[in-house]
Amino acid sequence: MAVWALGINHTTAPLDLRGRFAFALDQIAPTLHGLRQSLGTSSCHPGVETAIISTCNRTEIYCAGEQPAMDHTLGWLAQSGGVSPALLRSHSYTLEDSLVARHAFRVASGLDSMVLGEAQILGQMKDAVRAAETAGALGTTLNQLFQRSFAVAKEVRTSTEIGAHSISMAAAAVRLASQLFEDLGKIRVLFVGAGEMIELCATHFAAKNPKQIAIANRTLERGEKLATRFGGEVMRLADLPERLHEFDAVISCTASSLPIIGLGAVERALKKRRHRPIFMVDLAVPRDIEPEVKALGDVYLYTVDDLATVVQTAQANRQAAVAQAEAIIDAGVQSFMHWMELRSPAGETGGVVPLIQQLNAQTDEWRALEIARAKKLLAKGEDVDAVLEALSRGLTQKMLHGTLAELRAGDAEMRAQTAQTVSRLFLRSQSKTPHNGL
């Protein structure tokens, strides 16, 4: 099996381009179906395994099949995002075989994240794998790749201090707000959305005891649950434009495909606030807040990419942990590639598993033939001991026929090599047990 991956992330593609390729969790199954159908149109790529990981900072496609189809995968993704293959290629990375494993292990371990060592990506990967499995797109190879990724990530987090010095996006948002407002205990904070990232941000802001916390969400039930936890109020998303002026800080992260806070709404809010500043953080990909808002004089708008400079701190303290993590990942990659080699087609280097399967099938066939012959003899009234003797002799002859033929064939050097192999395979117990019992 070949394994390949195609992706864009915060280091290779700008925010708006990443937004074109963002897939919500409930979109993964139909998207995988479309990708597999696309790959299935070529007779060269039947039964391709696929998985998609899509977060604020990355979209990655993982595939496994008989032959790599990198160009086809890139073309399909470019079409789904409405861009040219050339543009996508200039902002993407492509990986094959061991490089795929290394990348997946680094992503799961938080080494490829904007926030070094952050743990959220591991949960996002597990969600993506479950979605692929539910969609019937995951096979043995990719399942093995991701399960090993999770195991490596666990070892990295338990054996190193990779996450000890990291600053999360949520903490970074609080730090930026503290630079704008002298006392966070006097501000009103609005959270737009009710997902995991908003929950993290609300937890960090709630620790500063702000004057008010409000949750705006499309579905009130989920919003109420989060609001109750932090002693806040809940509001409908539709009421947001009319109430935006009430809040000093707005943190938004929804799965909307279009901006939900427009330039006009923010301008009206500023007018009602008599141009008191508003701190805004847009953690969504695609954007929740129209980018033009950033140009307004009394608005301090930050995106996920803007937070990168805030979270890249304490680099020196992380280096030892990173080196330890990379060593764990190296071992994981070697183990995965060994597993892949064992499953190579029979006859290829390292292709042990298919050969074992063929041997088992052949011996099962011989055994079935001899058992069938023995049953016929017993039915005819033959002596049981004689039948068992014939059965064992028949099996032995079938199993040794090819070996004995090889011992008699070829030149002297070839026969000597075969004799060594046969001794190692069939006479192992005799060679390990000294005759004198010592």
Phi, psi and chi 1 to 4 in degrees:
 res  aa     phi    psi   chi1   chi2   chi3   chi4
   1 MET       -  140.3  -67.3  -73.7  -78.8      -
   2 ALA   -98.0  145.2      -      -      -      -
   3 VAL  -122.7  132.4 -178.9      -      -      -
   4 TRP  -143.0  157.5   67.6   96.9      -      -
   5 ALA  -142.9  148.2      -      -      -      -
   6 LEU  -134.2  134.5  162.5   70.9      -      -
   7 GLY  -157.2  163.5      -      -      -      -
   8 ILE  -129.7  147.7   58.0  172.1      -      -
   9 ASN  -147.7 -172.0   64.8   17.3      -      -
  10 HIS   -65.2  -17.5   57.3  -76.6      -      -
  11 THR   -92.4  -17.2   64.4      -      -      -
  12 THR  -112.6  -21.6   67.8      -      -      -
  13 ALA  -136.6  140.2      -      -      -      -
  14 PRO   -68.0  164.5   23.5  -32.2      -      -
  15 LEU   -56.7  -46.6  173.7   60.8      -      -
  16 ASP   -67.4  -32.1  -70.9  -31.4      -      -
  17 LEU   -71.3  -40.3 -177.5   62.3      -      -
  18 ARG   -60.5  -35.0  -62.0 -158.1  -52.0  -87.8
  19 GLY   -61.8  -28.7      -      -      -      -
  20 ARG   -68.7  -22.1  -73.1  179.3  169.0  -89.3
  21 PHE  -115.4   20.7  -59.2   99.7      -      -
  22 ALA   -84.5  128.8      -      -      -      -
  23 PHE  -118.4  123.1  -59.8  100.9      -      -
  24 ALA   -68.0  159.0      -      -      -      -
  25 LEU   -58.1  -36.6 -160.1   57.7      -      -
  26 ASP   -76.7   -6.0   58.5   -0.5      -      -
  27 GLN   -93.9  -11.9  -65.6  177.0  -54.7      -
  28 ILE   -61.4  -48.0  -64.8  -65.7      -      -
  29 ALA   -59.0  -53.4      -      -      -      -
  30 PRO   -64.2  -32.4   17.9  -29.6      -      -
  31 THR   -66.9  -43.3  -57.6      -      -      -
  32 LEU   -62.9  -38.4  -72.8  173.1      -      -
  33 HIS   -61.5  -43.4  178.9   69.5      -      -
  34 GLY   -64.5  -40.8      -      -      -      -
  35 LEU   -64.7  -44.9  172.4   57.8      -      -
  36 ARG   -66.5  -37.6  -63.6 -173.3   82.3 -153.7
  37 GLN   -62.0  -41.7  -90.7 -163.9  -34.6      -
  38 SER   -62.8  -46.7  170.3      -      -      -
  39 LEU   -67.1  -32.3  -71.8  166.6      -      -
  40 GLY   -72.6  -14.0      -      -      -      -
  41 THR   -68.3  -19.4   56.4      -      -      -
  42 SER   -98.2  128.2  169.5      -      -      -
  43 SER   -66.5  -13.0   59.1      -      -      -
  44 CYS   -78.0  -14.2  -62.2      -      -      -
  45 HIS  -130.8   58.8  -50.7  -67.6      -      -
  46 PRO   -77.0  147.2   29.8  -33.4      -      -
  47 GLY    60.9   41.8      -      -      -      -
  48 VAL   -76.8  132.9  176.1      -      -      -
  49 GLU   -83.7  142.0  -57.5  174.8   32.0      -
  50 THR  -142.0  153.4   56.6      -      -      -
  51 ALA  -153.4  148.2      -      -      -      -
  52 ILE  -127.2  128.2  -66.1  177.0      -      -
  53 ILE  -110.2  119.9  -64.3  171.4      -      -
  54 SER  -131.5  116.7 -176.4      -      -      -
  55 THR  -132.4 -176.2   72.1      -      -      -
  56 CYS   -60.5  -30.9  -65.9      -      -      -
  57 ASN  -103.9   -6.7  -65.7  -33.0      -      -
  58 ARG  -160.6  153.6   72.9 -177.4   65.7 -111.3
  59 THR  -133.7  123.3  -66.9      -      -      -
  60 GLU  -133.4  137.1  -64.7  177.5  -17.7      -
  61 ILE  -109.5  127.7  -63.7  176.0      -      -
  62 TYR  -113.0  134.3  -69.1   81.3      -      -
  63 CYS  -136.4  153.3  -60.2      -      -      -
  64 ALA  -141.9  133.9      -      -      -      -
  65 GLY  -165.2 -179.0      -      -      -      -
  66 GLU   -65.4  -36.9  -68.6 -177.2    3.3      -
  67 GLN  -134.1  140.5  -63.3  -68.8  -27.2      -
  68 PRO   -64.9  143.5   21.5  -30.8      -      -
  69 ALA  -131.3   58.0      -      -      -      -
  70 MET   -64.7  -46.8 -167.8   72.0   76.4      -
  71 ASP   -63.4  -40.2  -70.7  -18.5      -      -
  72 HIS   -64.1  -43.3 -172.0  101.4      -      -
  73 THR   -62.9  -43.3  -52.7      -      -      -
  74 LEU   -65.0  -41.8 -173.0  141.5      -      -
  75 GLY   -62.4  -41.1      -      -      -      -
  76 TRP   -64.5  -44.7  175.3   87.6      -      -
  77 LEU   -65.5  -40.3 -175.6   60.6      -      -
  78 ALA   -60.3  -43.2      -      -      -      -
  79 GLN   -64.3  -39.9 -175.3  178.6   26.8      -
  80 SER   -65.6  -27.9   73.3      -      -      -
  81 GLY   -96.4   -2.1      -      -      -      -
  82 GLY    70.6   33.1      -      -      -      -
  83 VAL  -126.9  168.5  -57.1      -      -      -
  84 SER   -77.8  149.9   68.8      -      -      -
  85 PRO   -56.8  -34.7  -27.0   35.8      -      -
  86 ALA   -64.6  -41.8      -      -      -      -
  87 LEU   -65.6  -45.0  176.1   63.0      -      -
  88 LEU   -63.2  -41.8  177.8   57.7      -      -
  89 ARG   -60.0  -36.0 -168.1 -176.5  -59.1  -84.8
  90 SER   -71.7  -16.4   67.8      -      -      -
  91 HIS  -117.0   10.7  -71.6  -76.3      -      -
  92 SER  -120.1  172.6   63.1      -      -      -
  93 TYR  -129.8  144.9   42.4   91.4      -      -
  94 THR  -124.1  139.8   57.3      -      -      -
  95 LEU  -137.5  150.3  -53.3  161.4      -      -
  96 GLU  -136.3  147.8  -69.4 -171.1   31.8      -
  97 ASP    52.5 -119.7  -61.2  -31.6      -      -
  98 SER   -62.5  -29.7   64.5      -      -      -
  99 LEU   -68.4  -31.0  -66.0  179.7      -      -
 100 VAL   -64.7  -47.4  176.5      -      -      -
 101 ALA   -61.0  -46.3      -      -      -      -
 102 ARG   -59.9  -43.7 -178.2  175.7  -58.3  -78.8
 103 HIS   -65.0  -46.3 -179.1   75.1      -      -
 104 ALA   -61.0  -40.5      -      -      -      -
 105 PHE   -66.4  -39.3  -65.2  173.6      -      -
 106 ARG   -68.6  -39.4  -64.2 -174.0   85.6 -105.5
 107 VAL   -63.0  -49.7  169.9      -      -      -
 108 ALA   -61.0  -32.0      -      -      -      -
 109 SER   -85.1   -3.9  -58.0      -      -      -
 110 GLY    83.3   12.2      -      -      -      -
 111 LEU   -84.4  -14.0  -92.8   66.4      -      -
 112 ASP  -109.3   10.5 -165.1   62.4      -      -
 113 SER   -88.5  160.0  -62.8      -      -      -
 114 MET   -61.3  -37.4 -176.4 -179.1  -70.7      -
 115 VAL  -101.9  104.8 -178.6      -      -      -
 116 LEU   -58.2  125.4 -177.2   64.2      -      -
 117 GLY    86.3    2.6      -      -      -      -
 118 GLU   -64.7  147.0   60.0   93.5    7.3      -
 119 ALA   -96.5  -13.8      -      -      -      -
 120 GLN   -62.4  -34.4 -171.5 -179.2   10.1      -
 121 ILE   -60.8  -32.8 -177.0   62.1      -      -
 122 LEU   -63.0  -44.1 -176.1   58.8      -      -
 123 GLY   -64.0  -37.6      -      -      -      -
 124 GLN   -66.5  -38.6  -67.6  168.6  -33.6      -
 125 MET   -65.0  -42.2  -75.7 -175.9   72.8      -
 126 LYS   -63.4  -39.4  -71.1 -178.2  177.2  179.6
 127 ASP   -62.1  -42.3  -71.3  -19.0      -      -
 128 ALA   -65.3  -39.6      -      -      -      -
 129 VAL   -66.4  -42.2  170.3      -      -      -
 130 ARG   -61.8  -39.7  -82.4 -167.5  -69.1  -92.1
 131 ALA   -64.1  -42.0      -      -      -      -
 132 ALA   -65.9  -39.4      -      -      -      -
 133 GLU   -65.5  -43.8 -165.4  169.2   20.5      -
 134 THR   -62.7  -35.3  -58.7      -      -      -
 135 ALA   -77.8   -4.0      -      -      -      -
 136 GLY    73.9   20.6      -      -      -      -
 137 ALA   -97.8   -8.1      -      -      -      -
 138 LEU   -98.3  131.9 -148.8   62.6      -      -
 139 GLY  -116.8 -168.9      -      -      -      -
 140 THR   -59.9  -42.5  -57.0      -      -      -
 141 THR   -68.5  -52.6  -58.7      -      -      -
 142 LEU   -67.8  -35.2  -74.3 -170.4      -      -
 143 ASN   -60.6  -42.9 -175.8   62.5      -      -
 144 GLN   -64.2  -42.0 -171.9   72.3 -153.7      -
 145 LEU   -58.9  -47.5  172.0   69.0      -      -
 146 PHE   -75.1  -37.7  -72.0  119.7      -      -
 147 GLN   -62.7  -37.7  -65.8  -53.0  -41.8      -
 148 ARG   -68.8  -33.7  -72.9  169.7 -179.0  -99.5
 149 SER   -60.8  -44.2  -62.7      -      -      -
 150 PHE   -66.0  -38.9  -55.9  152.9      -      -
 151 ALA   -66.3  -41.9      -      -      -      -
 152 VAL   -64.2  -43.3  165.6      -      -      -
 153 ALA   -60.7  -40.8      -      -      -      -
 154 LYS   -63.3  -42.9 -178.8  178.5  179.9 -179.5
 155 GLU   -65.3  -40.1 -174.7  175.7   -5.0      -
 156 VAL   -61.3  -42.8  166.4      -      -      -
 157 ARG   -73.9  -29.4  -65.2 -175.6 -168.3  -75.9
 158 THR   -88.8  -23.9   54.8      -      -      -
 159 SER  -101.1  -14.2  -57.2      -      -      -
 160 THR  -129.3  174.5   75.3      -      -      -
 161 GLU  -107.0   38.1  -65.5 -173.6    2.4      -
 162 ILE   -60.2  -32.7 -167.1   68.5      -      -
 163 GLY   -96.9   -1.3      -      -      -      -
 164 ALA   -69.6  -28.2      -      -      -      -
 165 HIS  -109.9   10.7  -49.3  -70.5      -      -
 166 SER   -83.3  152.0   66.8      -      -      -
 167 ILE  -114.7  120.3  -59.2  175.3      -      -
 168 SER   -73.7  164.4   70.2      -      -      -
 169 MET   -57.7  -41.0  -71.8  -70.6 -177.3      -
 170 ALA   -62.6  -46.0      -      -      -      -
 171 ALA   -65.1  -36.1      -      -      -      -
 172 ALA   -64.8  -38.4      -      -      -      -
 173 ALA   -62.7  -42.7      -      -      -      -
 174 VAL   -63.6  -41.3  172.1      -      -      -
 175 ARG   -62.3  -42.3  178.1  176.8  -70.4 -168.7
 176 LEU   -65.8  -41.3  -73.9  171.9      -      -
 177 ALA   -62.5  -36.3      -      -      -      -
 178 SER   -65.5  -27.2  -61.5      -      -      -
 179 GLN   -74.3  -25.9  -66.5  174.0    4.4      -
 180 LEU   -91.6  -42.6  179.8   62.2      -      -
 181 PHE  -106.6  132.0  -58.6  106.6      -      -
 182 GLU   -65.7  -36.8 -174.3  175.7  -20.1      -
 183 ASP  -135.9  108.4 -176.0    0.0      -      -
 184 LEU   -67.3  -15.0  -65.5 -174.4      -      -
 185 GLY   -71.7   -9.2      -      -      -      -
 186 LYS  -108.6    5.2  -64.9  179.5  179.8  179.6
 187 ILE  -105.4  158.9   69.5  171.2      -      -
 188 ARG  -105.2  129.2  -57.9  175.1 -172.0  -88.8
 189 VAL  -117.5  131.2 -173.3      -      -      -
 190 LEU  -112.8  128.0  171.3   64.3      -      -
 191 PHE  -108.6  126.7  -63.0   98.5      -      -
 192 VAL  -106.5  114.8 -175.8      -      -      -
 193 GLY   110.1  170.4      -      -      -      -
 194 ALA  -145.1   26.3      -      -      -      -
 195 GLY   -84.6 -169.0      -      -      -      -
 196 GLU   -63.3  -41.5 -174.6  178.0   -1.0      -
 197 MET   -67.0  -40.5 -177.9   56.9   77.7      -
 198 ILE   -64.5  -39.1  -71.8  -63.8      -      -
 199 GLU   -61.1  -41.2 -173.7  175.5   -6.2      -
 200 LEU   -63.7  -45.3  -73.3  170.1      -      -
 201 CYS   -64.2  -43.5  -71.8      -      -      -
 202 ALA   -61.6  -37.7      -      -      -      -
 203 THR   -61.4  -44.2  -59.0      -      -      -
 204 HIS   -69.0  -42.3  -80.0   73.4      -      -
 205 PHE   -70.1  -38.2  -88.6   93.7      -      -
 206 ALA   -60.8  -30.6      -      -      -      -
 207 ALA   -64.4  -19.2      -      -      -      -
 208 LYS   -92.8    1.3  -59.2  -63.5 -178.2 -179.9
 209 ASN    53.1   59.2  -63.5  -49.8      -      -
 210 PRO   -65.5  162.0   24.8  -33.2      -      -
 211 LYS   -62.4  -35.7 -172.6  174.2 -177.5  179.2
 212 GLN  -152.0  143.7  179.2 -171.8   -1.0      -
 213 ILE  -125.8  132.5  -74.0  179.0      -      -
 214 ALA  -133.4  146.6      -      -      -      -
 215 ILE  -118.5  122.0  -52.1  -69.6      -      -
 216 ALA  -107.3  123.7      -      -      -      -
 217 ASN  -146.1  154.0 -163.4   48.9      -      -
 218 ARG   -63.8  -40.5 -161.6  173.5  -56.6  -83.4
 219 THR  -107.7  123.6   56.1      -      -      -
 220 LEU   -64.9  -34.0  -77.7 -179.0      -      -
 221 GLU   -58.6  -48.3 -177.1 -178.8   -4.0      -
 222 ARG   -68.8  -37.9 -174.4  169.9  174.1   81.9
 223 GLY   -64.1  -40.4      -      -      -      -
 224 GLU   -63.4  -38.8  -75.9  173.2   -9.3      -
 225 LYS   -60.7  -44.2 -175.3  177.7  178.8 -178.9
 226 LEU   -71.8  -41.2 -158.2   56.7      -      -
 227 ALA   -62.5  -41.3      -      -      -      -
 228 THR   -61.5  -38.7  -59.2      -      -      -
 229 ARG   -61.8  -36.0  176.8  178.9  167.1 -173.5
 230 PHE  -107.3   12.3  -63.4  108.3      -      -
 231 GLY    66.0   34.4      -      -      -      -
 232 GLY  -111.5 -175.2      -      -      -      -
 233 GLU  -109.1  162.3   66.9  164.9  -55.4      -
 234 VAL  -117.6  146.7   65.1      -      -      -
 235 MET  -140.8  156.8   57.2 -173.4  -81.9      -
 236 ARG   -75.4  148.0  -64.1 -178.2 -176.0  -83.3
 237 LEU   -61.0  -32.9 -149.6   54.3      -      -
 238 ALA   -66.0  -24.6      -      -      -      -
 239 ASP   -85.5   -5.3  -63.1  -26.7      -      -
 240 LEU   -58.2  -47.9 -168.5  151.7      -      -
 241 PRO   -57.8  -35.6  -25.1   35.7      -      -
 242 GLU   -79.1  -18.3  -63.4  -56.5  -42.3      -
 243 ARG  -113.6    1.5  -64.6 -166.6   56.7 -171.8
 244 LEU   -59.0  -33.7 -168.4   59.3      -      -
 245 HIS   -66.8  -16.4   68.1  -78.3      -      -
 246 GLU   -73.7  -16.2  -59.7  174.9   20.5      -
 247 PHE  -112.0  140.7  -59.0   96.1      -      -
 248 ASP   -87.6  -27.9  -53.8  -66.2      -      -
 249 ALA  -132.4  134.9      -      -      -      -
 250 VAL  -129.6  121.3  179.0      -      -      -
 251 ILE  -118.7  121.5  -66.9   86.6      -      -
 252 SER  -124.5  136.6 -174.4      -      -      -
 253 CYS  -159.1   93.0 -173.2      -      -      -
 254 THR  -120.4  176.1   74.5      -      -      -
 255 ALA   -98.4   16.8      -      -      -      -
 256 SER   -64.2  140.6  174.7      -      -      -
 257 SER   -82.4  -12.8   58.6      -      -      -
 258 LEU  -127.8  154.9  -63.5  171.0      -      -
 259 PRO   -58.6  141.1  -24.8   34.7      -      -
 260 ILE  -110.8   -8.2   55.2  177.8      -      -
 261 ILE  -122.1  108.5  -59.2  176.8      -      -
 262 GLY   -94.7  169.0      -      -      -      -
 263 LEU   -58.8  -44.3  177.1   63.7      -      -
 264 GLY   -61.8  -42.0      -      -      -      -
 265 ALA   -63.1  -40.2      -      -      -      -
 266 VAL   -70.4  -38.8  179.1      -      -      -
 267 GLU   -61.1  -43.1  -73.7  176.8  -31.6      -
 268 ARG   -65.7  -38.8  -69.8 -169.4  -65.2  -86.7
 269 ALA   -63.3  -42.3      -      -      -      -
 270 LEU   -63.2  -38.6  -74.6  172.5      -      -
 271 LYS   -63.0  -43.3 -171.6  174.3 -178.7 -179.9
 272 LYS   -67.3  -30.1  -70.4 -179.9 -179.0  179.3
 273 ARG   -84.4   -0.3  -70.3  173.3   60.0   82.3
 274 ARG    56.2   38.4  -63.1 -177.7  179.5  179.6
 275 HIS    65.7   26.0  -67.6  -82.5      -      -
 276 ARG   -68.0  139.6  -77.3 -177.0  -67.9  116.7
 277 PRO   -65.7  150.6   23.8  -33.6      -      -
 278 ILE  -120.4  130.4  -58.9  179.1      -      -
 279 PHE   -96.5  123.9  171.5   75.4      -      -
 280 MET  -129.8  135.9  -54.5 -175.6   85.2      -
 281 VAL  -126.3  122.3  177.3      -      -      -
 282 ASP  -109.3  103.1 -173.8   -5.7      -      -
 283 LEU   -96.3    5.2  -65.1  172.4      -      -
 284 ALA   -88.8  147.9      -      -      -      -
 285 VAL  -135.8  111.1  179.0      -      -      -
 286 PRO   -64.6  170.0  -15.5   28.6      -      -
 287 ARG   -62.9  145.1  -64.4  175.7 -170.2 -104.8
 288 ASP   -91.3  -27.9  -83.2  -13.6      -      -
 289 ILE  -114.6  129.7  -56.9  172.5      -      -
 290 GLU   -57.9  133.4  -72.8 -173.9  -17.0      -
 291 PRO   -61.0  -24.7   17.8  -29.4      -      -
 292 GLU   -63.0  -21.1  -67.8   80.3    6.9      -
 293 VAL   -59.1  -31.4  168.3      -      -      -
 294 LYS   -61.8  -25.1 -168.6  162.6 -170.6  160.2
 295 ALA   -77.3  -14.2      -      -      -      -
 296 LEU   -67.9  137.2  -62.7  174.9      -      -
 297 GLY   -63.9  -29.9      -      -      -      -
 298 ASP  -107.4   17.2  -62.0  -58.4      -      -
 299 VAL  -115.6  133.7  174.2      -      -      -
 300 TYR  -113.3   95.0  -63.4   81.6      -      -
 301 LEU  -104.5  129.4  172.6   60.7      -      -
 302 TYR  -124.5  139.2  -62.2   88.4      -      -
 303 THR  -105.6  178.1   66.4      -      -      -
 304 VAL   -59.3  -35.4  -73.7      -      -      -
 305 ASP   -71.9  -33.5  -71.7   -3.2      -      -
 306 ASP   -65.2  -28.1  -66.3  -33.7      -      -
 307 LEU   -76.0  -10.1  -65.1 -178.6      -      -
 308 ALA   -57.6  -41.6      -      -      -      -
 309 THR   -68.5  -26.6   54.8      -      -      -
 310 VAL   -74.4  -39.2 -179.7      -      -      -
 311 VAL   -84.1  -15.3  -58.9      -      -      -
 312 GLN   -84.5   73.2  -63.5  -53.8  -37.8      -
 313 THR  -125.8  168.4   58.5      -      -      -
 314 ALA    53.6   39.1      -      -      -      -
 315 GLN   -60.8  -40.8  -75.1  -74.3    1.7      -
 316 ALA   -61.6  -37.6      -      -      -      -
 317 ASN   -68.7  -20.1  -66.5  -25.6      -      -
 318 ARG   -89.8  -17.8  -62.5 -179.4 -172.8  142.2
 319 GLN   -59.7  -42.1  -66.6  -48.2  -51.8      -
 320 ALA   -63.5  -41.8      -      -      -      -
 321 ALA   -65.8  -38.7      -      -      -      -
 322 VAL   -63.4  -43.7  169.0      -      -      -
 323 ALA   -61.4  -41.4      -      -      -      -
 324 GLN   -64.2  -43.0  -70.7  176.0  -45.5      -
 325 ALA   -63.3  -41.7      -      -      -      -
 326 GLU   -63.7  -35.7  -66.3  -74.1   10.4      -
 327 ALA   -65.3  -40.8      -      -      -      -
 328 ILE   -64.0  -41.3  -67.1  169.8      -      -
 329 ILE   -65.8  -40.9  -72.4  167.7      -      -
 330 ASP   -55.6  -46.0  -76.4  -17.0      -      -
 331 ALA   -64.2  -38.9      -      -      -      -
 332 GLY   -64.7  -39.5      -      -      -      -
 333 VAL   -64.5  -45.2  171.0      -      -      -
 334 GLN   -60.4  -40.9  -68.8  178.3   13.7      -
 335 SER   -65.0  -42.9  176.3      -      -      -
 336 PHE   -65.7  -43.4  175.9   71.9      -      -
 337 MET   -66.2  -34.2  -66.8  -49.9  -63.6      -
 338 HIS   -63.8  -42.2  177.9   66.2      -      -
 339 TRP   -60.4  -41.1  179.9   86.3      -      -
 340 MET   -64.5  -43.3  -72.6  -78.9  -72.9      -
 341 GLU   -62.5  -38.5  -72.4  171.3    2.5      -
 342 LEU   -62.4  -23.9  -69.9  178.2      -      -
 343 ARG  -100.7   12.4  -84.5  154.8  176.4   75.1
 344 SER   -65.4  154.2  -59.6      -      -      -
 345 PRO   -55.9  146.0  -24.9   33.9      -      -
 346 ALA   -54.5  135.0      -      -      -      -
 347 GLY   102.0  -26.4      -      -      -      -
 348 GLU   -82.7  159.2  -70.5 -172.3    8.6      -
 349 THR   -57.6  124.6  -57.6      -      -      -
 350 GLY    83.5   -0.9      -      -      -      -
 351 GLY   -77.3   72.6      -      -      -      -
 352 VAL   -83.0  -45.0  174.6      -      -      -
 353 VAL   -59.0  -47.9  170.8      -      -      -
 354 PRO   -59.2  -36.7  -25.2   36.0      -      -
 355 LEU   -66.0  -41.5 -178.6   58.8      -      -
 356 ILE   -60.8  -41.9  -69.1  172.5      -      -
 357 GLN   -62.4  -41.2  -68.1  170.0  -19.0      -
 358 GLN   -65.8  -41.4  -68.9  176.3   18.1      -
 359 LEU   -62.5  -43.8  -77.4  170.8      -      -
 360 ASN   -61.7  -41.1  -76.7  -29.4      -      -
 361 ALA   -64.8  -41.0      -      -      -      -
 362 GLN   -66.2  -45.2  179.8   65.1   80.7      -
 363 THR   -67.2  -34.2   52.9      -      -      -
 364 ASP   -63.4  -38.5  -78.7  -15.4      -      -
 365 GLU   -65.7  -45.1 -178.5 -178.0  -19.4      -
 366 TRP   -61.3  -44.6  -71.3  -23.5      -      -
 367 ARG   -61.3  -42.9 -175.5  173.1   56.4   84.4
 368 ALA   -62.5  -39.9      -      -      -      -
 369 LEU   -63.8  -45.8  -74.7  171.7      -      -
 370 GLU   -69.1  -36.9  -68.2  -57.3  -37.7      -
 371 ILE   -65.4  -41.3  -72.8  176.0      -      -
 372 ALA   -62.5  -41.0      -      -      -      -
 373 ARG   -65.9  -40.9 -179.0  175.4  -63.6  144.0
 374 ALA   -64.2  -40.9      -      -      -      -
 375 LYS   -62.4  -39.2  -74.6 -179.6  177.7  179.3
 376 LYS   -64.0  -42.8  -72.5 -179.2 -179.3  179.1
 377 LEU   -64.4  -41.6  -68.0  173.0      -      -
 378 LEU   -64.2  -37.9  -70.3  171.8      -      -
 379 ALA   -64.8  -27.8      -      -      -      -
 380 LYS   -83.7   -4.0  -68.6  178.9  179.3  178.6
 381 GLY    92.6   14.7      -      -      -      -
 382 GLU   -64.8  156.1  -65.0  -75.8  -14.4      -
 383 ASP   -64.2  135.0  179.5   67.2      -      -
 384 VAL   -60.8  -46.1  173.4      -      -      -
 385 ASP   -60.3  -40.3  -71.4  -20.4      -      -
 386 ALA   -66.5  -38.9      -      -      -      -
 387 VAL   -65.3  -44.4  171.0      -      -      -
 388 LEU   -63.5  -38.7  -69.5  175.6      -      -
 389 GLU   -61.3  -45.5 -177.2   71.0   22.8      -
 390 ALA   -64.7  -39.3      -      -      -      -
 391 LEU   -62.3  -48.5 -176.0  147.7      -      -
 392 SER   -65.9  -38.9   61.3      -      -      -
 393 ARG   -65.9  -41.0 -170.0 -177.0  -55.1  111.6
 394 GLY   -62.8  -43.6      -      -      -      -
 395 LEU   -64.0  -43.5  -84.3  175.6      -      -
 396 THR   -61.5  -44.2  -56.6      -      -      -
 397 GLN   -63.3  -42.2  -71.5  174.1  -13.7      -
 398 LYS   -63.8  -42.5  -77.8 -179.4  170.0   60.8
 399 MET   -72.2  -29.8  -68.8 -179.5  179.9      -
 400 LEU   -96.4   -9.0  -68.6  178.9      -      -
 401 HIS   -56.5  -52.3  173.7   73.5      -      -
 402 GLY   -64.2  -38.8      -      -      -      -
 403 THR   -64.5  -46.2  -56.9      -      -      -
 404 LEU   -65.3  -35.1  -64.4  175.1      -      -
 405 ALA   -65.1  -40.7      -      -      -      -
 406 GLU   -66.8  -35.9  -73.0  -64.3  -42.0      -
 407 LEU   -64.8  -28.1  -77.8  170.0      -      -
 408 ARG   -90.5  -14.3  -62.1 -171.9 -175.3  101.0
 409 ALA   -95.1  166.0      -      -      -      -
 410 GLY    77.3 -177.2      -      -      -      -
 411 ASP   -84.9 -178.9   55.1   24.6      -      -
 412 ALA   -61.7  -41.2      -      -      -      -
 413 GLU   -64.8  -43.2 -176.9  179.0   -7.0      -
 414 MET   -64.8  -41.1 -178.6   65.5   72.0      -
 415 ARG   -64.0  -37.2  -71.7 -162.9  -59.7  -87.1
 416 ALA   -64.8  -42.3      -      -      -      -
 417 GLN   -64.6  -42.1  -69.3  177.1   -2.9      -
 418 THR   -64.1  -41.1  -57.6      -      -      -
 419 ALA   -60.7  -39.3      -      -      -      -
 420 GLN   -64.6  -42.6  -71.3  179.4   -2.7      -
 421 THR   -64.8  -44.3  -58.0      -      -      -
 422 VAL   -62.9  -42.4  170.0      -      -      -
 423 SER   -60.7  -41.5  -63.4      -      -      -
 424 ARG   -67.4  -34.9 -171.0  170.4   66.0 -107.8
 425 LEU   -83.9  -40.6  -66.7  176.4      -      -
 426 PHE  -107.2  -20.7  -67.4  100.6      -      -
 427 LEU  -114.0   25.0  -54.8  177.7      -      -
 428 ARG   -59.7  -45.5 -179.5  177.8  -63.5 -177.5
 429 SER   -64.7  -38.4   58.5      -      -      -
 430 GLN   -66.6  -39.1  -73.2   88.9  -29.1      -
 431 SER   -72.4  -23.4   62.1      -      -      -
 432 LYS   -91.0  -12.9  -71.8 -175.1  176.4 -179.9
 433 THR  -111.5  106.7  -54.9      -      -      -
 434 PRO   -63.2  141.2  -20.3   31.8      -      -
 435 HIS   -65.6  -28.5  -66.2  -69.5      -      -
 436 ASN   -88.8    2.3   59.4    4.2      -      -
 437 GLY    82.5    0.1      -      -      -      -
 438 LEU   -81.9      -  -62.5  178.1      -      -
